[in-house]
């Protein structure tokens, strides 16, 4: 049986919400726990972005309304999608940063994905030396000073995306993941990143990035199957309103 490795993604401006009828009962209860309005609006914007993406791409949610399903969290904090008390097969990831929200979704049960947004900004040398591998650190500092913010922000964002796909977050040593930045062709706005070291025992790791103004978007796809390089990367599908 042929397995489709499609990943759907969405990126949009962060929204402000007053009407919350689109939340499920569980989500409505969760949003009441946020103490700070800014953090609540970021969470709501991420959930709305993800729900909009899911309604347009998941066969399990056909004819559903936003409030008919819920985006909740496993014990490790990673998100999942629940309808009628059952977790949908697939993998969902959400990110928000500096007025933007993004989400990525794959219905493939063999794949785990992570999406991350990062602002291109300088990283202190101490940060790079503490959280990057020796090879990554050398890669940053071999570039001209004006190029180092992009390179260091890209490596850090890619690590975050991989840790989301691993469902560990920052609970693991970030140096267990090593990112490479090859020069290569761009397809549909995405460029390929290399990942030479990562934990988890997955058969295949694919990593991509693109830029929107001062924001970097990175996307990690870890699969328990071997995926042919020539066929997989073209199945990144943007979903728009």
N, C-alpha and C positions, 0 to 999 in steps of 0.2 A: 504494500500500500504506500502510495506517495504521500509524504507529509509536507504540507505547506508551511513555510517559515515566514509568514507575513507579520510585520509589525506596523501597527497604525499609530500615528502620533499627531498631536495637536499643540499649538503654541499660540497664545493670545495675550492681550492686555489683561491685567488683573481687574476684576470688577468689584463694585461695592454692592452689598446686598442688604435690603431691609426686609423684603418678603422672603420668608423661609419655608413656604409651603412645599417647595420642591424637595426638601429633605425627607428622608425616611424617619420614622420615629426614633430609631437608634441614633441616627446622625443629629437629629434635633437635640436629643439629650446631650450628645457629645459637645456640640457647639456651645452649650450653656456652661461648660466647665472652663472655657477660656477666660482668663482674667483681663487680658489686654485687647482692646478693640482691633488694633493692627494685626495681631496674631490671629484673631478670629476671622477677619476678612481675608487674610492669606489662606487660611484653611478652607474657608467657604469657596474661594475662587478656585483653588486646586480641585476641590470636590466637584464643582460645577463643570470645570474643564474636562475632568475625567468622565463624568456622567454623560456629558454631551458626546464625547468620543465613543463611549460604549454603546449608546443608543443607536449610533449610525453604523456600528461595525459588528456587534455581537448578535448572532442568530438566536441566542437564548433570551434576548431582551426585545424581540420584535413586538410592536404594539404596546410597549410599556410606557409609563410615565416616569418622570424623574423620581418620584416618591415611591415607586413600586419596588425599587431595589436599593441596596445599601452598599456603600464602600466602607468597610470596617478594617480592622487590623488583627493580624496574628499576634501571638504573645511576644514575638521578636520586634513588633512595631511595623512590619511591612504590610502593605494594604492587600485586601482581597475584595472580591465582589460577591455579594450574597443576595439571592432572591428566594423567597419562600423558605428561608432557613437553610438553604444549601449553597455551598461555595461553588461558583462557576469555575470550570477548568480554564486554565490560562494564567496570564501574569499581567498585573497592572502596576504602573509606577507613576508617581506624581512629583512635581517640583514647582517651587515658586521662588521668585527672587526679583527685587527691585522693580515692582510694578508689573511683573509678567508671571504667567502661570503656564505650565506645560503638563502633558500627560502622554503616556505611551501604553499600548495594550497589544497583547498577542493572545489569540485563542488557543495557541499550540501548548498542550500540557507538558511538552518536553523542553520548553524554553523558559528561561527566567530573564526578565529585562529590568533595566534601570535607566531612568532619564534624569539628567541634572542640568540646572541652569547656574551659570557662574558669571559674575561681572569681571571683565578684563581689568585687572588692577595689579599694582606691584605687590609682590610677596616679599617680606623681609628675608634676608639671607638665612637667619636663624630658623625661620619656618621651613624653608626649602631643605635645609640640612637635617632638620628633625623628622620631617615627614616623607621625604623623597629618598629613593634608593641612591646609591653612589652614581649609577649610570644616569639616572634622571637629573641629579644635581649637576653633573658635568654637562648634560645637555642644556640645562638652563643657562649656566654661566659661560658657556662657549659662545652664546649669542650676544649681539650688541645690547647695551643697556636698554635702549628704546624698544627692543624686541622681547626682552625678558618677561614683562608683564603678561603678554599673550602666551608665551610658552609655559610659564609656571602656572597660570590660571587654567590653561588647557589640561595640563597634567593633573592638577588637583581635581578639576571637574570630572575628568575621566575616571580617576580613582573613586570619586563619590558615586558615579554611575555604576561602576563595577561592584562596589560594596552594597549598593541597593539591590542589584541583581543577585548577589550572594545572600541577601537578607540578613546582613550582619551590621550594616552601618559602621560607625566609627568604633565599634567594640573590638575590632581586630587591628593589628599593627598595619598601618597604611603601606609600609615597606614590603609587605607580602605581595603587593601588586606592583608590577613594573610596566610603565607605559612607554611606548616608542612613538615617535612622530615621523613617519615616513613621508616623503614627497610622492604624490601620486595623483591620478585622475580624480576629478570631481564628478559625482553623478547625482542628479536631482538636488543639488545644493549641499550634498554630504561629502565629506572626505573621510578616508579610512585612517584609523589609528592602529598601531600595533600594540599588542599586549603579550609580553614574553613570559611573565610570571603571574600566576594567580592561584589561590587555593580553591578547594571545593570539588575537585575531581570531575569537572565537566569535560566532555569530549571536544567541544568547539567553543571558542570565545571570539566574538566579533565586536568591534568597537568603532564608533563613527562620531564625527563632530561637524558642526556648522556654526556660522556666526550670523547674528542679527544685530547690527549696530555694535554696541559695547557688551552685548550678551553672548556668551557661548552656550550652545546646546550640545550635550554629549549623550550618546545612547549606547548602552552595553547590552549585548544579547549573549547569554550563556546557554548552551544546549547540551543535553545529555546524549545527543546524536552527533555523528560526524556529518558536517554540512559542507558541500562542495563550494569552494570560494567563488567559482564562476557563476553560480546560480543564485546564491542567497542575498548578496548585498542589494540587489535591485528591488527587493520586496519591502522597502520602507515607504509607507503610503501616508501622505499627509491628508488629514481630514480637516475641512474648513466649514464654517457656518454657511 
